[in-house]
Amino acid sequence: MKYTDDWGNVQIHDANQPDIISQFFESSNTIDKHNQAHLAELALEKHWLTQNPYFDLHTTLLGINVVDCYKLSLHHKIINHHLPNKEYMTMTCFAGILAHQLIKC
């Protein structure tokens, strides 16, 4: 931390970061996990290439909603809680089922 003393000189004081803050930032990467799921696993922007920024925005919002639905389904144990041998439903499979349900209704 830099500050000026009474005579106008710049002083430096190293403040120790509390351990609780460093632990929080080490384990709080949920936003990064969500972005990785949206951009890498689902990858709608890679499949639907476009020059239209509005279509790209709608694709991004759709991907965010699909990832949110998938993660909520995992959290509330709607999917993947009784499957043997850890054969979990992937996000792309979930997106396909979700799209099929939206088209059928």
N, C-alpha and C positions, 0 to 999 in steps of 0.2 A: 504494500500500500504506500503510495507516495503522498506526501503532504509538505506544506511549507511551514517552517518554524517562525518564530517571532521576528527574526531578522531577514526573512525572505529567502532563505536557503531551502532548497529542495531536499527533504529527508526521506529515507526509505525505511519502512518498518515491515518486516516479514511477519505476517499474521499466520498462525498455524490453523489449518483447516480442520474443523472438528471431524472426528472419526465417523459420526453418524451421517454427515453430508456425503463423505466419500463412499460409504456403504450404500447410500441411497442411489447415487449416480452409477455405481457399479452394477446394481441389480435392476435399475429402472429403464430398461431398453424396450419397453412395450411398444412405443411408437415406431421404433426401428423394425421390430418384428412385424408390425402391421404393414409398414411400407414394403418390407421384403415380401410378405405374403401377397400384397397387392401387385407389386411390380414384377417380381420374379416368378412366383408360383402361378398366379392367374394370368398375368402378362397379356391383358387385352390390347394394350397399346402396340404390342409387337405383332399381333395377329391382324388387327384392323389398322393398317397404315393409311393415313389421311393427311391432307394439307389444311383441312377445315378445323380451325381452333375450337369451334363450338361442338363439333362431333368429338374432338379429343377431350374436351371438358366433360361431356356427357359420358364418354367411355370411362374416364377417371372416376366420376361419381358412381357409376354403375359398379365398377370394380371395388370401390370402397364399401358400398352397401353389401356386395356379395361376401367380402371378407368379414364384415361385421356380423352378418347372418351366420356364417360358418363358425366364427369364434363363439358367438352366443349359443349356437347349437352344441358345440363342444363343452362349453361351460355348464350349461344346464342339463348335460348328459342326454340330449335328444338323439344324438348320433354317436357312434363309436364307443358306447359303454358296455356293450354285451357281445362284441365281436371276438371270435376265438383267434388265437395266435397273433394278436395285434395287427390284424389286417384292417387298418383304418381306412375310412372313406377319405379320399384326397379332396383337396379343394376344387380341383377341376371337375371331378365326378359330382361333387355337391353343386357346383355351378350348372352343370348339365341337367341335373334333376330339378334344380330351381327354375331354370329356363323352360324346361318341359312343362312344369306345373304352371308357369305364367302363360305359356302359349295355349295350353289346354283350357284354361279357365276363361 
